[in-house]
Amino acid sequence: MRATIIPFLALLLLAGASCTSSEIGNSKDVNPDAVFFDYKIWSEEGKKDAVVKLQYRMGGPDGTTLVLNEPSKVFVDGKELPVDSTKFEGAYYEFVQPLAQFAGKHTIRFIDLNGKEFKEEFEFRPFSLDPDISDTISRSDLVFSFKGLEDGQPVQVWMSDTLYSSNDINQVDTVRQGKIMLSSARLSDLAPGPVHLLFTWESEKVLNETSREGGLLRKTYSLRREIEL
């Protein structure tokens, strides 16, 4: 039987943590124009909360994380965030809100050491299966219909059975007319029985207002099902 499966979102977050520095410095020791803005937002269907994690780095996207020194500070939706840190992630500023309340528009406001303000607005739109899929599915072509995803958006589709000898389905598909299709030929790679199904949407964009060093905002949302094939 296949070993415990690490969800795609967890792999994504672990990969992100492993390729960036967890060292901690102070923003007062860094030229404000050399601070990189690293913003991540994520949640998952069925989870209680959505998370906004903001990090400021010296040396680009993989650089040393920074603790903001006065007068530098950061706000999400008007709430000032305190610093936190871990051994593996370094210093960060986190905003957590119930997922049911998080859908919609939000504003991040950062003030640097010189008192200069940078504002970033973003929208978070969870998606769902509409209609939902049955607990048991056939091996004919599968069409998944989504609510909350626009045409042209890419979605990571991952399906895995419980056998080591089988090939997982792990591909990026484009939403067309609100739908994604998996062919019966592709499903033949999976063994009959329980199947783990995971859809993950991710976007990455360059921030509108940053220091000269730049910045990125990444949003991730996923949903999963346990089905019988």
N, C-alpha and C positions, 0 to 999 in steps of 0.2 A: 504494500500500500504506500502511496505517495506520502512523503513527510509533510508536516504542517506547512501550509502555503502562506507566504508573506504577501499581504495585499499590495497591489500596484502602488497605491498612494503611500503606503509605508515605505516601500522601496524608493519611491521618488524623494520622500523627505529625508531618508537615511543617506541617499546619494548626495542630496544637496548639502547635508551636514558634513559628509566625509570629504567634500572637495573644497570646503572653505575653512578659513582659519578660525579657531576657537580662542585665540589669544585676545586679551582685553587691554585696551589702552584708554587714554583720556582725550576727549575732543579738544581740550585746551592746549594740547601739545601738537595739534595738527592744523595746518592751514585750512580754513573753512572751504576754500575752493578745491581742496584735495580729498574731500569726504564723499564716498560713494554711498548712494541711497539704495538699500536692499529691502524691498517690500514683498511680503508673501501673505496671501489670504487663502484660506482653505476651509472646507467642511465636507461632510458626507451625509447622504440621506440616512435618516435614522439616528444620527448623532444629536446630542443635546445642543451643542454650541458650534458657532463659527469662530474662527481665530484669525486675527490680524497680527502678524509678527513683523516688526520693523527693526532693521539693524542698520547702523551707520559704520562704514568701514574705511580704514586707511589702507590704500594700496589696491583699490579696485574691488571687483565682486568677490575675490577670494582673500581679501586682506583682513587685517586685524580689526576686530569689532571694537567699537568705542562706547564708553560711558559719556553721556552728554553733560558737560559742565555749564553752570550758569554763565550767561543768560540763555544758553541753548536749551530747548525743550521740544517736545512733540505732543500733539493732540490728535485724537480721532473723534470726530463728531463733537468737538468742543471739550472732550474729557482729556485732561493731561495724564500722560502715562508714566508710571514709575519704571525705573530700570530693574531688570532681573538678569540672571545669568545662570548658565550651567557649564559644567566642565567641557561638554562636547560642542556646545553652540556659542559659547562666549556671551557677550552682553547683548541684550535685546529689550525691546519695548513691546508689550503685548496687550492687545485689546480683545476681550472675549465677550461674546453676546449670544443669547439663545438664537439658534438658527431660525426659528419661527419669526423672530423680529429683525433678522439681519438682511433679508431680501430687500433690495432697493439701492438707493444712492447713499454714498458716504464720502466724508472729506477727511483727508490727512493734512495736518498743518504743522510744518516743521520750522523752527526758528534757530538760526545758527548763532555762532559766538558773536557775530557782528550785529545781531538783531535783525538780519535779513530773513524774510519770511518766504517759504516755499509751500505752495498748496497743490494738492493732488486730489482730484475727485474720481471716484470709481463707482461702478455698479456691480452688485453681486446678484446673480440670477440662478438659483438652484433649478435643476431640471428634473423631470420625472418621466416614467414610462406611462404612456396614455394611449390605449389601455395597457394595464399591467399584463405581464405574461403569466401563463399557467405554470403551476408547479411541475407539471410533466409536459414535455414537448416532443414532437416527432422529429424525424431526420429529414424532413422536407425543407425547402428553402425557408429561412426564418426572416421575418420582417419585424423590426422593432420600431415602434412609433414613440416619439418623444414630444413632450411639452416643455417649452422653455429653451429650446435650442434653435438657432437660426440656420437657415440653409448655408452651406459652405463651411460650417464649423467642424473641425476635426474632433473625433472622439476615439480614445483608445479602447479597444474591445479585447477583453481577455477572458478565455474560457479554459477550464482545466478539470480533468477528471481525476480519479484517485489511483491511476496506474502509472508506474514509472515509465513503462514502455510506450505510452501514448505521447503524441505531439500536442502541446498546448496550442490554442489559437491565441495569438498575440499580434494584433495589427491595428493600424490607425485607419479609420474609415471617415468619409465625409458625409455629413448629414445632407440629405437631398429630400426636399418636400417633407421635412420633419421625420425622415425615416432613415434607417440603416438596414442593409440586408446581408445575411450570411447564407452562402449557398450550401446546399445539401452535400456537395463534394467536400467543402471545407469541414463540415460537421463529421464527416466519415473518419477524421483523424482521432475523434474522441471515442472512448469505450462506453458501452451502455452502463447506465447507473448514475450515481450522483455527480453533478457538475457544478463547479463554482463559476459564476458569471459576474464580471465586473466591467462597468462602463466608467471611464474617467475623462472628463473634459478639463483641459488646461489652456490658459492663454498667458502670453508674456508680451509686455509692451514697455517701450522706453518712457520714462516719466516725463511729464510736460515741463515741470519746473525743478531744476536741480542745480547743484554746484557745477563747476566746469568738469568735474570727474564723472558726472552722469549718474544714472540710476535706472533700476528696473522694477516693475511690478508684475508679480506672477499670481494668477488666480487658479485654484484647482477645486473641482467638485466631482464627487463620484457617487455611484450607487451600485449595489451588489444584490445578487439573487442566488439562492441555492435551488437548483432544479434537478429534475430527473430526466435523463435523455434516453 
